[in-house]
Amino acid sequence: MQTTEISSRKKLTEKQESIYSFIKQEITQQRLSPTVREIAEQFGIRSSNGVMCHLRALERKGWIKRDHYLSRGITLVAEPVTQMITLTPGEAGCIGEIYVGCVGVKDRSVTLELIAPDTMGEIRKDL
């Protein structure tokens, strides 16, 4: 399987990357985005304005969206990712809840190209 990212996002600084990773981890594990205060505590930033500057940069660069009226209003922006998978007859692949199969083809493999949001995960083979 081969994964190729088609990215329209701008590169992040090291600090922005670590803050983005923390936000992503919190949303994935806790199902809630962190508050400005929680981000400040995690990274030792004394001022909420310092955190807000990083959040504005992440939003401007296309990595997050914010609802300015909610304390936990950070959402991740899904990025389309192209993934390739080669299936032989009888095999099936799955990405998220979408299943694809190789049916009606004899003695050869088929390569499929799927473009889906990066939040769906990687393609896996199911036999």
Secondary structure per residue as TSV (DSSP state, phi and psi in degrees):
chain	resnum	aa	ss	phi	psi
A	1	M	-	360.0	140.8
A	2	Q	E	-126.3	134.8
A	3	T	E	-118.4	129.7
A	4	T	E	-125.8	126.2
A	5	E	E	-93.4	132.1
A	6	I	-	-106.1	99.0
A	7	S	-	-105.1	131.4
A	8	S	-	-108.3	2.7
A	9	R	S	-80.7	151.0
A	10	K	-	-86.4	152.5
A	11	K	-	-64.8	150.2
A	12	L	-	-104.4	153.4
A	13	T	-	-73.6	169.5
A	14	E	H	-59.6	-43.3
A	15	K	H	-66.2	-43.5
A	16	Q	H	-62.8	-39.1
A	17	E	H	-62.6	-42.2
A	18	S	H	-70.0	-36.9
A	19	I	H	-67.1	-42.0
A	20	Y	H	-61.4	-43.3
A	21	S	H	-61.9	-40.6
A	22	F	H	-63.3	-45.8
A	23	I	H	-60.3	-45.8
A	24	K	H	-61.9	-43.0
A	25	Q	H	-62.8	-44.8
A	26	E	H	-63.8	-43.0
A	27	I	H	-65.8	-39.9
A	28	T	H	-68.3	-45.7
A	29	Q	H	-83.9	-43.0
A	30	Q	H	-96.6	-12.5
A	31	R	S	65.8	14.7
A	32	L	S	-136.7	144.1
A	33	S	-	-78.7	151.7
A	34	P	-	-73.8	156.6
A	35	T	-	-82.1	167.0
A	36	V	H	-58.7	-41.0
A	37	R	H	-63.5	-42.1
A	38	E	H	-64.3	-39.2
A	39	I	H	-65.2	-43.0
A	40	A	H	-60.6	-44.4
A	41	E	H	-63.8	-41.4
A	42	Q	H	-62.8	-37.0
A	43	F	H	-108.5	6.9
A	44	G	T	66.3	31.4
A	45	I	-	-90.5	123.7
A	46	R	-	-76.3	-30.6
A	47	S	-	-109.1	138.8
A	48	S	H	-67.1	-27.0
A	49	N	H	-65.2	-34.5
A	50	G	H	-61.5	-42.2
A	51	V	H	-66.0	-43.2
A	52	M	H	-60.5	-36.4
A	53	C	H	-62.3	-42.5
A	54	H	H	-66.2	-41.0
A	55	L	H	-65.7	-39.9
A	56	R	H	-62.9	-39.8
A	57	A	H	-65.3	-43.0
A	58	L	H	-62.3	-38.4
A	59	E	H	-70.4	-44.5
A	60	R	H	-61.8	-35.3
A	61	K	T	-84.2	-1.6
A	62	G	T	88.3	19.3
A	63	W	S	-95.8	-29.9
A	64	I	E	-136.8	165.4
A	65	K	E	-127.1	148.9
A	66	R	E	-128.1	142.4
A	67	D	-	-99.5	108.0
A	68	H	T	-68.2	-10.7
A	69	Y	T	-97.6	-1.8
A	70	L	-	-116.8	140.7
A	71	S	T	-71.3	-27.4
A	72	R	T	-115.3	47.1
A	73	G	-	-97.0	25.9
A	74	I	E	-92.9	129.3
A	75	T	E	-125.9	148.8
A	76	L	E	-83.8	142.7
A	77	V	-	-89.7	122.2
A	78	A	-	-73.5	134.6
A	79	E	-	-108.9	130.7
A	80	P	E	-66.9	135.9
A	81	V	E	-128.0	134.6
A	82	T	E	-93.1	127.5
A	83	Q	E	-125.1	140.7
A	84	M	E	-113.8	140.7
A	85	I	E	-142.1	139.2
A	86	T	E	-109.0	124.8
A	87	L	E	-117.2	141.3
A	88	T	-	-100.2	163.6
A	89	P	T	-53.0	132.4
A	90	G	T	95.4	-12.2
A	91	E	-	-92.2	156.9
A	92	A	E	-135.7	153.5
A	93	G	E	-122.9	158.5
A	94	C	E	-140.5	134.4
A	95	I	E	-132.7	118.0
A	96	G	T	62.6	-119.7
A	97	E	T	-111.4	17.7
A	98	I	E	-103.0	123.7
A	99	Y	E	-109.2	139.4
A	100	V	E	-128.3	149.1
A	101	G	E	-138.2	169.3
A	102	C	-	-114.0	93.7
A	103	V	-	-120.9	141.1
A	104	G	S	79.4	10.9
A	105	V	-	-114.9	126.3
A	106	K	-	-106.5	138.9
A	107	D	S	58.1	25.6
A	108	R	S	-156.1	161.0
A	109	S	-	-98.6	163.0
A	110	V	E	-125.3	134.7
A	111	T	E	-104.3	126.4
A	112	L	E	-110.5	142.8
A	113	E	E	-117.0	121.3
A	114	L	E	-117.1	135.1
A	115	I	E	-115.9	117.9
A	116	A	E	-146.1	161.5
A	117	P	E	-61.2	146.7
A	118	D	G	-64.8	-14.8
A	119	T	G	-74.3	-12.2
A	120	M	G	-80.3	-16.0
A	121	G	-	92.4	-172.0
A	122	E	-	-91.4	155.3
A	123	I	-	-70.0	139.1
A	124	R	E	-129.0	150.2
A	125	K	E	-89.1	135.2
A	126	D	E	-119.0	129.4
A	127	L	-	-97.8	360.0
